[in-house]
Amino acid sequence: MRVYNFSAGPSMLPLEVLEEAQKEFLDFAGTGMSVTEISHRDKAFAPIVEEAEANLRELMNIPENYCVLFVQGGASQQFAAIPLNLMHNGKADYIVTGNFAKKAWQEGKIYGDARLVASSEDKTYTYIPDVDKIAFNDDSDYVHITSNNTIFGTRYTKFPKTKAPLVCDMSSEILSREVDVNQFGVIYAGAQKNLAPAGVTIVIARRDLIENPLPFCPTMLKWKTQADNGSLYNTPPCFSIYMANLVLRHLKKLGGVKEINKINEYKAGLLYDFIDNSSFYTNSVVKEFRSIMNVPFVTPSKEMDEKFVKEAKAEGLVTLKGHRLVGGMRASIYNAMPVEGVKKLVEFMKKFEKENA
Ligand SMILES: *Cc1c(COP(=O)(O)O)cnc(C)c1O
C-alpha cells in the first residue's frame, strides 16, 4: 500500500523507523503517554536529546570543539541567524549555486555587506564554480555555501579552503556522504529532507564562533542560547527530535555514513546511467557535479513530462514533478529511498520510453 515517494522534502522516512514510532506512539518508554504529550522537562525526554546529539556526533565524527544544536525555524531561519551570530565586521562572502543559496545571500544583505564571490546562475545553476579560482575577500566574517542544491541537482565535489569560517547549508544531503566537519565553521540543515519530519533544524557550530552574537541578535536566534541550554531553552520540536533520533539509530545499524553513502552512490548511478544511455531523457547538470540526492530530468516535451508524472503516480511512484523553476521531473532519492524504489522508477522510465518515444 505504501508508495515510493520521490518528494524533495518533507520526504520518505525509513519504514522501520515509522513502525517503531507507531509501536510506541501511545505509550512512550513506559510513561503511559505519547512522546507528543510529555513535557520537554520530563525526565523521559532529556535522554532523547542527549542520545540524538551523541548519535549525530558519532555518525558525523563531530569533534568536541563543536556544539550540536536542535533548533526551529528551518534552514531559512538560519539564513538570518548566520549573519546575526557571525557578522562582526559586517562583511561576508557568498557563493550562489541555486535558489536556496541565493535566498541565504539575500538574507545576509539585510545585515551587512554580503558579497557575491561566485555564482553559477549564468548556466541556470547546472554546475559548481571552481572553488580554487574564487577570489575570497580577506576581511570576511564568513563564507557561505550550499553543498547540495536541491532544486537544480548539483553538489560540491570539493569544498573551498577559506581563511574565514566556512558556513554550509547541508539541508538536502546531511548524513548522505562523509564530510570532514573540521573544514567548516558551521554546518546547518533542515531535517525534513534526510533526517526527520519537518520542525527541527540541526546546527553544528565551532564553539569559538558562537560567543559573540551581534548585540541585536534575538535571544532565540543566538546559537549560544541553545548551546548553553542543551537545546532546551524553550520548548523544542520534541516529536521531530525523537524521530531524528530513531533515524540516527537506524543509520548506525546500517553501518553509518560510509555505508549509506555506498548505497546512495549505487542508487544515483542506476538512475544517471539509465538517463545517459537514453536519447529520450535528459539531465543537464555537468556530470562531475551531479547530486546523488536530487536527480532532475526531462523528456522531449512539456506535455510528455506531464504524462510521465501522471502515469508514474498510477504506478505508485509519486511526487516526481520537478520544481517550478526547472520543470520536468525530479527524483529525490534521499537516504530513506530504498534501492527497490529507484529500480522500480528505472523500470517505469524504460516502459514509458518504449511507449512514447
Ligand atoms: C529545503 C531547503 C532549504 C529550506 O529549508 P526550510 O527548512 O524549509 O527553511 C534550505 N536550503 C536547502 C539546501 C534546502 O534543500
The ligand as a MOL file (V3000), in Angstrom:
LIG
                    3D

  0  0  0     0  0            999 V3000
M  V30 BEGIN CTAB
M  V30 COUNTS 15 15 0 0 0
M  V30 BEGIN ATOM
M  V30 1 C 14.7760 22.7680 1.6880 0
M  V30 2 C 15.9780 23.5720 1.7640 0
M  V30 3 C 16.0260 24.7850 2.4750 0
M  V30 4 C 14.8110 25.3540 3.1510 0
M  V30 5 O 14.5750 24.6680 4.3010 0
M  V30 6 P 13.4380 25.0970 5.3250 0
M  V30 7 O 13.6830 24.1570 6.4440 0
M  V30 8 O 12.1280 24.8880 4.6250 0
M  V30 9 O 13.6470 26.5080 5.6850 0
M  V30 10 C 17.2150 25.4680 2.5350 0
M  V30 11 N 18.3230 25.0020 1.9300 0
M  V30 12 C 18.3190 23.8560 1.2210 0
M  V30 13 C 19.5800 23.4020 0.5610 0
M  V30 14 C 17.1600 23.1090 1.1240 0
M  V30 15 O 17.1530 21.9750 0.4180 0
M  V30 END ATOM
M  V30 BEGIN BOND
M  V30 1 1 1 2
M  V30 2 1 2 3
M  V30 3 2 2 14
M  V30 4 1 3 4
M  V30 5 2 3 10
M  V30 6 1 4 5
M  V30 7 1 5 6
M  V30 8 2 6 7
M  V30 9 1 6 8
M  V30 10 1 6 9
M  V30 11 1 10 11
M  V30 12 2 11 12
M  V30 13 1 12 13
M  V30 14 1 12 14
M  V30 15 1 14 15
M  V30 END BOND
M  V30 END CTAB
M  END
